[in-house]
Amino acid sequence: MTFTARVRAVAWCLLAAIAPLRSLADPEVGDGGVDAFYRWTSSIPDGPPRVVRREALAADKSLAQASVSERILYTSRGGPRGERGIIVSGTVYLPRGKAPATGWPVIAWAHGTVGFPDICAPSFDGWSERDTAYLDNWLAQGYAVVASDYEGLGTEGPHPYMMSRSEATGVLDAVRAARRSYPLAADVVLVGQSQGAHAAANAGLMQRELAPELKIRGIVLTGWPGSMDMRPVRMDGFDPWAILYLRFLPTYAWLDPSFRPGSVLTPAGQAVYEGFRTTCGSSGMQAFLQQKPVTNTLFARDPSPLEMRAHPYRAYPPLAFTVPVFLGIGLKDEQTSPRASFDSARRACDLGSALEVRFYPGLMHGPTVLRSQQDSIPWVRSVFEGTPGPGNCKAATFPTD
């Protein structure tokens, strides 16, 4: 082992030892504001993921097509390398009717960006009108829906935004835990939008390591970010990428418990960050884009080195999917690059993945979700039946090529 490798190994051991000491809720990274359901004060059980708390959702948080709508707490593994036991929140919805003898087939839903405060956890805040319709459509097909809130959303600790292993573990462990408490089959299709597409893709790529007992039948992605390369932020002018650096500050605290978001912010930056820390959805982002602040008025020092450390945990494993993938690309997507999504699909195709690529001209990031479901519903039915097509990625070309 080289000297550098030894230093890194010692550092990670220290991190694993220090991280559990940070056991109190930390408002600076978004903790707080949720009800007592999310507070877990007992020891975390060892062993495979399990549901440790469940209760019916209020009527306004339930889904119309579900016979059961419940929120859950379940055990999982957290931290940059899955080095510690954690509690994660999520939701479980069962369709109407009698469950098959083998249990309901599962849609593992990975949600898009909602914000990093605990109050943004979908099990607490509820689903958007679009997501409500989308999930009801899956339930109407006879699939159960299991949805993780992700590590640090709802429950204690920073939300590690767009961290590959954390997202994948949260999505897969939600299903693993739910199967011990609900009549669910091992047959699963991973479905994700935007941040959730990043999560679902990683869950599919890491499933054999993290959840080998699950039978992943396919993956549905919309708003897929594709490559997760982050360029250095421009400090001497307005740079829209600064939004991501602001949203990633709790992630940097997750990587290094000694890091404080305020340590890199000016008073003006602290005020903008406070907006992200206390709200959900896109209102903070829209205000930021309208105001167009110069980056060095927000950050007291360049945050780019923080991202350099985070990037290896944000990147995908090699894009060699072992199950069929459906990819819906809205060609007017204003939040994730359609070209980057397609280029990532081509890389996966070159590695032997079977992708079905569908383009949706004129559709932006959000509307693509429901429109693509007209195509993804029959595609999902085919993968559950074991009759998917070979995919079209080898012949697909980007419309402007």
Backbone torsions as a table, in degrees:
resi	resn	phi	psi	omega
1	MET	NA	131.1	-179.6
2	THR	-71.1	164.1	178.6
3	PHE	-59.6	-43.1	-180.0
4	THR	-61.4	-42.1	-179.9
5	ALA	-64.2	-38.3	178.6
6	ARG	-64.2	-41.6	178.4
7	VAL	-61.3	-44.0	179.6
8	ARG	-63.6	-41.6	-179.8
9	ALA	-61.8	-43.7	178.6
10	VAL	-63.8	-40.7	-179.7
11	ALA	-60.9	-43.1	-179.1
12	TRP	-68.4	-35.2	175.6
13	CYS	-62.9	-41.5	178.3
14	LEU	-64.5	-41.1	179.5
15	LEU	-61.6	-44.0	179.9
16	ALA	-62.2	-34.3	-179.8
17	ALA	-75.7	-36.5	-176.5
18	ILE	-78.0	-38.8	-172.0
19	ALA	-53.4	-44.1	-179.0
20	PRO	-64.1	-19.1	179.9
21	LEU	-68.7	-22.0	179.9
22	ARG	-85.3	76.3	-170.3
23	SER	-105.0	-7.5	179.4
24	LEU	-93.3	145.9	177.7
25	ALA	-57.3	141.9	-175.2
26	ASP	-123.5	98.6	-178.5
27	PRO	-57.9	-28.1	-176.7
28	GLU	-63.4	-25.0	178.6
29	VAL	-105.5	12.5	173.2
30	GLY	105.5	2.6	-179.9
31	ASP	-70.8	148.6	172.3
32	GLY	107.1	168.2	175.5
33	GLY	92.2	-10.5	179.7
34	VAL	-96.0	171.1	-177.0
35	ASP	-85.1	179.0	-172.0
36	ALA	-64.0	-20.1	179.5
37	PHE	-53.3	-34.8	-172.1
38	TYR	-86.7	-8.2	-178.2
39	ARG	-89.7	118.4	179.7
40	TRP	-113.6	114.7	-174.8
41	THR	-110.4	-5.5	178.2
42	SER	-85.9	173.0	174.1
43	SER	-66.5	156.0	-179.0
44	ILE	-92.6	121.6	-177.4
45	PRO	-60.8	141.8	174.2
46	ASP	-78.2	173.1	174.3
47	GLY	94.2	-170.5	-178.0
48	PRO	-59.6	157.4	179.9
49	PRO	-56.4	142.0	178.7
50	ARG	-146.6	154.0	173.0
51	VAL	-78.7	126.2	-179.9
52	VAL	-109.5	-10.4	176.5
53	ARG	-158.3	140.6	177.9
54	ARG	-150.8	149.0	174.4
55	GLU	-159.6	155.4	179.9
56	ALA	-65.6	140.4	174.8
57	LEU	-74.3	150.8	173.8
58	ALA	-61.7	157.5	-175.4
59	ALA	-55.8	-38.0	-177.4
60	ASP	-76.7	-6.9	177.3
61	LYS	-108.8	-6.2	-179.2
62	SER	-81.9	164.5	177.7
63	LEU	-104.2	137.6	-173.2
64	ALA	-62.7	-33.1	-176.4
65	GLN	-88.3	3.3	-177.1
66	ALA	-97.7	139.9	171.0
67	SER	-84.1	-25.0	176.9
68	VAL	-134.3	127.9	174.3
69	SER	-129.1	109.6	-176.4
70	GLU	-134.5	149.9	169.6
71	ARG	-101.4	150.4	-174.3
72	ILE	-135.8	156.5	160.8
73	LEU	-113.1	137.4	179.7
74	TYR	-140.0	157.4	179.3
75	THR	-83.6	147.8	-179.4
76	SER	-157.2	-171.6	177.3
77	ARG	-118.7	133.1	-178.0
78	GLY	-128.0	-176.4	-175.6
79	GLY	90.4	164.0	-174.4
80	PRO	-54.9	-32.5	180.0
81	ARG	-121.2	23.5	-179.1
82	GLY	64.5	35.1	-170.3
83	GLU	-87.6	-4.2	-177.3
84	ARG	-140.7	150.0	175.2
85	GLY	-73.7	139.2	179.8
86	ILE	-139.7	168.0	172.7
87	ILE	-110.7	133.3	-179.9
88	VAL	-125.9	147.8	177.4
89	SER	-104.0	162.5	179.1
90	GLY	-174.9	-167.4	-179.3
91	THR	-137.4	152.9	175.8
92	VAL	-131.7	132.4	177.7
93	TYR	-128.5	130.1	177.0
94	LEU	-108.2	141.0	180.0
95	PRO	-73.4	173.2	177.9
96	ARG	-77.3	157.3	176.9
97	GLY	100.8	-174.9	-178.8
98	LYS	-91.1	133.2	-179.5
99	ALA	-67.1	142.0	173.0
100	PRO	-58.1	160.4	-178.8
101	ALA	-57.8	-32.3	-179.6
102	THR	-90.1	0.7	-178.4
103	GLY	97.3	163.5	179.8
104	TRP	-69.7	134.4	168.6
105	PRO	-63.1	151.0	-166.6
106	VAL	-116.2	133.3	162.3
107	ILE	-97.3	113.6	175.1
108	ALA	-90.6	103.0	-172.9
109	TRP	-89.1	124.8	176.5
110	ALA	-110.6	111.7	-171.7
111	HIS	-79.0	160.5	177.0
112	GLY	-80.2	-178.0	-176.8
113	THR	-60.0	126.8	175.1
114	VAL	-119.6	-10.2	-173.9
115	GLY	119.9	171.6	-179.4
116	PHE	-105.6	-10.1	176.5
117	PRO	-69.0	152.7	176.7
118	ASP	-55.1	-36.4	-175.8
119	ILE	-65.1	-11.9	-179.7
120	CYS	-88.4	-7.4	179.6
121	ALA	-55.4	126.8	-177.4
122	PRO	-57.7	-30.6	178.7
123	SER	-65.9	-20.9	178.6
124	PHE	-99.8	-46.5	-172.9
125	ASP	-87.8	-19.0	-177.4
126	GLY	88.7	172.2	-179.2
127	TRP	-94.7	153.6	172.6
128	SER	-65.2	165.5	177.5
129	GLU	-58.5	-40.5	179.2
130	ARG	-64.2	-48.6	-177.7
131	ASP	-67.1	-34.0	176.5
132	THR	-60.3	-47.6	178.8
133	ALA	-63.7	-40.4	-178.0
134	TYR	-63.0	-47.2	-178.7
135	LEU	-70.2	-36.8	175.6
136	ASP	-60.7	-36.5	178.6
137	ASN	-63.5	-38.6	177.3
138	TRP	-68.1	-41.9	178.3
139	LEU	-61.2	-38.8	-179.6
140	ALA	-64.4	-20.7	177.2
141	GLN	-83.2	-3.8	179.9
142	GLY	92.2	23.6	177.3
143	TYR	-108.7	140.4	167.8
144	ALA	-75.8	154.2	177.1
145	VAL	-121.0	125.6	175.2
146	VAL	-120.4	125.0	-173.3
147	ALA	-130.4	119.3	173.6
148	SER	-80.5	144.2	170.0
149	ASP	-78.6	-17.6	-174.3
150	TYR	85.9	157.3	179.6
151	GLU	-55.3	130.3	173.5
152	GLY	79.4	1.2	172.6
153	LEU	-102.6	118.1	-174.5
154	GLY	90.7	-51.7	179.8
155	THR	-95.9	170.0	-171.7
156	GLU	-64.2	146.2	175.3
157	GLY	107.1	162.3	178.8
158	PRO	-65.8	146.2	173.4
159	HIS	-84.4	114.0	-179.9
160	PRO	-78.9	88.2	-172.3
161	TYR	-68.3	123.1	176.4
162	MET	62.7	34.5	173.2
163	MET	-97.0	119.5	-164.7
164	SER	-59.5	-55.2	-175.5
165	ARG	-66.1	-39.7	179.1
166	SER	-60.0	-49.0	179.7
167	GLU	-61.2	-48.6	-177.6
168	ALA	-59.7	-44.6	-179.5
169	THR	-62.9	-44.4	-179.9
170	GLY	-59.9	-44.9	-178.7
171	VAL	-65.6	-47.4	-177.0
172	LEU	-70.8	-41.0	-178.7
173	ASP	-68.4	-28.1	175.5
174	ALA	-60.7	-43.2	178.7
175	VAL	-69.2	-44.4	-179.5
176	ARG	-59.4	-43.4	179.4
177	ALA	-68.2	-45.8	-176.2
178	ALA	-62.6	-31.8	-178.7
179	ARG	-65.4	-20.6	178.5
180	ARG	-83.1	-12.3	-175.6
181	SER	-123.5	-12.3	-177.0
182	TYR	-133.0	158.5	-179.6
183	PRO	-78.8	80.3	-175.8
184	LEU	-119.7	141.7	176.0
185	ALA	-79.0	170.0	174.0
186	ALA	-82.5	-9.1	-177.4
187	ASP	-80.6	122.2	-170.3
188	VAL	-136.6	138.7	164.9
189	VAL	-113.6	127.6	177.8
190	LEU	-85.3	129.2	-177.1
191	VAL	-131.0	124.2	-177.4
192	GLY	-143.5	147.7	177.4
193	GLN	-123.6	128.4	174.0
194	SER	61.1	-118.6	173.4
195	GLN	-52.0	-38.2	179.6
196	GLY	-67.8	-27.2	174.3
197	ALA	-68.2	-38.6	173.2
198	HIS	-60.4	-42.8	-179.7
199	ALA	-67.1	-46.7	-177.4
200	ALA	-66.3	-39.4	178.0
201	ALA	-62.0	-45.7	179.1
202	ASN	-65.7	-38.0	177.7
203	ALA	-61.3	-40.5	177.6
204	GLY	-66.4	-39.3	-178.0
205	LEU	-73.8	-27.4	-176.5
206	MET	-105.1	0.8	-172.1
207	GLN	-58.7	-40.4	-177.5
208	ARG	-61.9	-31.5	177.6
209	GLU	-81.7	-43.5	-169.4
210	LEU	-91.3	-29.6	-174.7
211	ALA	-148.9	63.5	-173.4
212	PRO	-64.6	-19.1	-178.6
213	GLU	-77.0	-15.3	178.8
214	LEU	-81.7	147.2	177.3
215	LYS	-107.2	89.3	179.6
216	ILE	-73.9	120.3	-176.3
217	ARG	-94.3	-25.6	-179.0
218	GLY	-177.4	174.3	-178.1
219	ILE	-137.4	133.1	176.9
220	VAL	-115.3	123.4	-177.8
221	LEU	-124.8	134.3	168.2
222	THR	-134.5	150.5	-177.8
223	GLY	59.8	31.6	-176.1
224	TRP	-66.9	123.3	-178.7
225	PRO	-66.1	-17.6	-176.3
226	GLY	65.8	-136.7	-178.2
227	SER	-56.6	138.2	-179.3
228	MET	-102.7	24.1	178.1
229	ASP	-66.9	129.1	177.2
230	MET	-112.6	121.2	178.6
231	ARG	-81.6	157.8	175.6
232	PRO	-57.4	143.0	-178.6
233	VAL	-78.8	144.4	175.4
234	ARG	-79.0	125.1	-174.8
235	MET	-90.4	-27.1	-170.6
236	ASP	-98.9	18.9	177.6
237	GLY	-162.0	-175.9	176.5
238	PHE	-76.7	130.9	178.8
239	ASP	-136.8	112.7	-177.7
240	PRO	-60.2	-21.3	177.5
241	TRP	-64.8	-18.3	178.8
242	ALA	-61.5	-24.9	175.6
243	ILE	-57.8	-46.0	-178.3
244	LEU	-64.5	-40.4	179.0
245	TYR	-61.9	-37.7	176.5
246	LEU	-64.9	-42.7	-179.1
247	ARG	-71.2	-23.8	-178.9
248	PHE	-84.3	-6.7	-175.8
249	LEU	-57.8	-42.3	175.0
250	PRO	-63.4	-30.4	177.7
251	THR	-64.5	-40.4	177.9
252	TYR	-65.4	-33.4	175.1
253	ALA	-69.4	-30.9	176.1
254	TRP	-67.1	-38.4	177.9
255	LEU	-72.1	-34.9	-178.0
256	ASP	-135.9	100.2	-176.6
257	PRO	-58.6	-17.1	178.8
258	SER	-83.3	-12.0	-178.2
259	PHE	-76.7	135.6	175.9
260	ARG	-117.3	127.1	-179.3
261	PRO	-52.3	-38.4	-178.6
262	GLY	-64.8	-17.2	-176.7
263	SER	-69.1	-17.3	-179.1
264	VAL	-113.3	6.1	-174.0
265	LEU	-109.2	144.9	168.1
266	THR	-80.3	170.3	174.3
267	PRO	-56.1	-39.3	177.7
268	ALA	-65.8	-40.8	178.3
269	GLY	-65.4	-37.0	178.6
270	GLN	-62.7	-38.0	179.6
271	ALA	-65.9	-41.2	178.0
272	VAL	-66.6	-44.0	179.0
273	TYR	-60.8	-37.6	179.1
274	GLU	-60.5	-35.6	176.5
275	GLY	-62.6	-42.5	176.8
276	PHE	-68.6	-32.8	-175.3
277	ARG	-73.1	-20.7	-172.5
278	THR	-117.3	1.8	-177.9
279	THR	-131.4	164.2	178.5
280	CYS	-119.6	166.4	176.1
281	GLY	78.5	-154.1	-170.0
282	SER	-104.3	5.0	-174.7
283	SER	-63.2	-41.4	178.9
284	GLY	-63.7	-40.0	179.2
285	MET	-65.5	-43.7	-179.7
286	GLN	-63.4	-41.6	177.7
287	ALA	-62.8	-41.0	179.5
288	PHE	-61.4	-45.7	-178.4
289	LEU	-67.3	-29.6	177.4
290	GLN	-74.7	-38.7	-176.6
291	GLN	-78.1	-30.8	179.2
292	LYS	50.7	57.9	-179.3
293	PRO	-71.6	147.1	173.5
294	VAL	-69.7	135.7	-171.2
295	THR	-59.6	-39.1	-176.6
296	ASN	-74.7	-4.2	169.8
297	THR	-85.1	-11.9	-180.0
298	LEU	-101.6	-41.0	-176.2
299	PHE	-108.6	129.6	177.7
300	ALA	-74.1	-22.3	174.6
301	ARG	-148.1	159.0	-176.9
302	ASP	-60.7	121.3	-179.4
303	PRO	-83.8	-3.9	-174.1
304	SER	-57.1	-39.5	177.5
305	PRO	-60.0	-29.8	176.4
306	LEU	-62.9	-40.6	179.7
307	GLU	-70.1	-32.0	177.8
308	MET	-60.2	-37.3	178.0
309	ARG	-71.6	-35.4	-176.1
310	ALA	-77.5	-28.0	-170.1
311	HIS	-54.4	-42.4	-179.7
312	PRO	-59.2	-26.1	179.6
313	TYR	-88.2	-8.6	179.4
314	ARG	-96.6	-24.8	-175.3
315	ALA	-72.4	157.9	177.0
316	TYR	-82.2	156.2	161.7
317	PRO	-65.3	173.4	174.6
318	PRO	-50.5	135.4	-173.2
319	LEU	-79.3	56.0	179.0
320	ALA	-106.2	85.0	-179.0
321	PHE	-72.9	138.5	179.6
322	THR	-98.6	-0.3	177.1
323	VAL	-129.6	160.5	179.3
324	PRO	-62.9	148.9	-179.2
325	VAL	-128.4	133.7	171.6
326	PHE	-104.9	126.1	-179.4
327	LEU	-123.6	116.4	175.9
328	GLY	-101.8	125.0	-176.4
329	ILE	-120.2	114.4	171.9
330	GLY	-80.3	120.4	-172.4
331	LEU	-73.1	-10.7	174.0
332	LYS	-108.4	20.3	-179.8
333	ASP	-57.8	121.1	-175.8
334	GLU	-98.5	-4.5	-176.5
335	GLN	-112.7	-33.6	173.1
336	THR	-125.4	141.9	-172.9
337	SER	-71.8	119.6	175.5
338	PRO	-58.3	-37.0	-179.1
339	ARG	-67.4	-42.2	179.1
340	ALA	-64.1	-38.4	177.9
341	SER	-62.7	-45.4	-179.5
342	PHE	-66.9	-42.7	-179.7
343	ASP	-62.2	-36.9	176.1
344	SER	-66.4	-37.9	176.5
345	ALA	-61.9	-39.9	179.5
346	ARG	-66.9	-37.4	176.2
347	ARG	-62.9	-42.1	177.5
348	ALA	-63.4	-40.1	178.7
349	CYS	-61.8	-42.6	179.7
350	ASP	-63.9	-23.3	178.4
351	LEU	-91.0	8.5	175.2
352	GLY	97.2	6.5	179.6
353	SER	-74.4	148.4	177.5
354	ALA	-101.7	100.8	-178.5
355	LEU	-113.0	137.9	170.3
356	GLU	-104.3	109.8	-175.5
357	VAL	-101.7	125.2	177.1
358	ARG	-122.1	131.6	177.8
359	PHE	-101.3	144.3	179.4
360	TYR	-126.5	90.2	-177.0
361	PRO	-60.7	139.3	175.4
362	GLY	79.7	-3.8	-176.6
363	LEU	-100.1	137.9	180.0
364	MET	-90.2	-172.4	-171.8
365	HIS	-55.7	-52.4	-176.4
366	GLY	-72.5	-52.5	-176.2
367	PRO	-60.4	-23.1	179.6
368	THR	-61.9	-29.2	-174.5
369	VAL	-59.4	-58.6	-177.2
370	LEU	-70.1	-38.2	179.8
371	ARG	-62.6	-41.5	-177.8
372	SER	-67.1	-22.5	-178.2
373	GLN	-65.1	-24.3	175.3
374	GLN	-60.4	-30.4	178.8
375	ASP	-95.7	-33.8	-176.3
376	SER	-75.7	-26.1	178.1
377	ILE	-61.5	-53.4	177.3
378	PRO	-65.1	-31.1	178.0
379	TRP	-65.6	-44.8	178.6
380	VAL	-62.9	-39.9	177.4
381	ARG	-58.6	-40.5	-178.9
382	SER	-67.2	-36.9	-179.0
383	VAL	-73.9	-34.0	174.9
384	PHE	-66.7	-31.8	178.6
385	GLU	-83.0	-7.2	179.9
386	GLY	78.9	23.7	-178.2
387	THR	-126.1	42.9	179.6
388	PRO	-71.8	153.0	174.3
389	GLY	-75.3	176.6	-177.3
390	PRO	-77.5	-6.4	-175.1
391	GLY	87.3	163.8	-176.8
392	ASN	-122.1	13.0	-170.2
393	CYS	-66.5	-28.3	-179.6
394	LYS	-66.9	-32.6	-178.2
395	ALA	-95.8	-13.9	-174.5
396	ALA	-68.9	141.6	174.3
397	THR	-129.7	147.8	177.7
398	PHE	-70.3	137.1	-172.1
399	PRO	-55.3	-27.1	-178.6
400	THR	-91.0	-2.0	179.2
401	ASP	-73.9	NA	NA
